[in-house]
Amino acid sequence: MIFDKKGNTTTVFQENISLVEFLKNLNAAYPKIKDDHLIVNLFSFSKLTADDILEFLQISNQHRLKNKSFVLVTSKVNYNETPEEICLVPTIREAHDFIEMEEIERDLDL
């Protein structure tokens, strides 16, 4: 598992591993990154479905309860096919923009 920390945001990615193994590693590493906003880069997965994205729902909900952003990045799944509780964007840049917008909303108590 690879972590790229910039400020209070950590991008998580890993290559050549199954989604099940990736989730297992993410859950194991979570205590180290739980205080950061998280961007989970899924570009290394050649095939993803909306059901695969749902596998992240529990950790996403857990993280967002702490007033931290949790963003999945992939262009292989249409965000309209996923529940509103999961933030899914097609690029890393959009993930950073989304986190910035959520921080502004939290600062304004929206």
N, C-alpha and C positions, 0 to 999 in steps of 0.2 A: 504494500500500500504506500502510495506516495502522497505527501502532504506539501502543499505550497502555501505558506502563511504570509499574508500581507496585511499588516495592521491587525484588525480584529476579525478578519475573514480568512478562512482556510479552505483551499480547494483540494478536494480529495479525488485521486484517480489511481487506476492500476491497469496494467496491460496483461493480456493473455491469461485470463482467469474466468471462471464461470461466474454468472450472476449470483448464484447461491454462495459461492466462496467469497465473493466480493462483499456481500451483505454480512456474512459471518465475520470477516476481517473488520468491516466498518463498525459493527457492534462491539467488537473486542477493543478497537482503538477509540471508541467514543468517549470514554472518560478523559482522555488527553485533549480532546477538541471540543468538549461540550460547552465551553464558555465562548466559543467563536461563532460567527455566522458561518454557515457551511454551504459550499458549492460542491456538488457531487457531479464530476465530469464522467459521463457515460459514453463518450465517443469511442472508446476502445471496444465496445460491444457491437459486433456486426449485425446482430438481430435483436431487436427489442420490441415488445408488445405493450399494450396498455396494462395487461395483467402483470407483466414484469415490473412496471412502474408502481403498481399497487403494493408490491413487496416492500417499498420504502415508506408506506403510510404510517406505520407504527413509530419508526424513528423520527419521521417528519413531525408528527403530532407531538411527540415527547420533546423535541427540540423547540418547537414553536411555543409550547407552554412556558418556556423559560424566556420568552420575548426575544428569541434569536431567530434569524432567517435560516431557512433550509431550502435550497434551490437545486433541482436536478437539471442537468444540461444534456440534451440530445435532440437531434433533428429527425430521429427515426420514428418518433411517436407524436401524433398530433395532440396538442394540449387539450383540445376539445373532447378527447376520448378518456381523459383522466378526471378524477374528482377535484373539486375546487380546493380541497385541503392540501393538495400537492401542487407546489409551484414547479412548473416545467417550462423551460425556455430553450431556444435552439442554439444559443451562443454563450460563450463565457462573458462577453461584454454585456449582454442582456442580463445575465445573472448578477453582475456587479451593479448594474443600473437598478434592478429590482430590489436588491439589498439596500441601496441608497434611498430608494423611495420608501421602503418599509421603515428605515431608521428615521426618516423625516416624519412619517405618520406616528411613530412611537413618541418622538419628541413633542409632537403636537397633541398627543393623547387622542388620536383619531381612531 
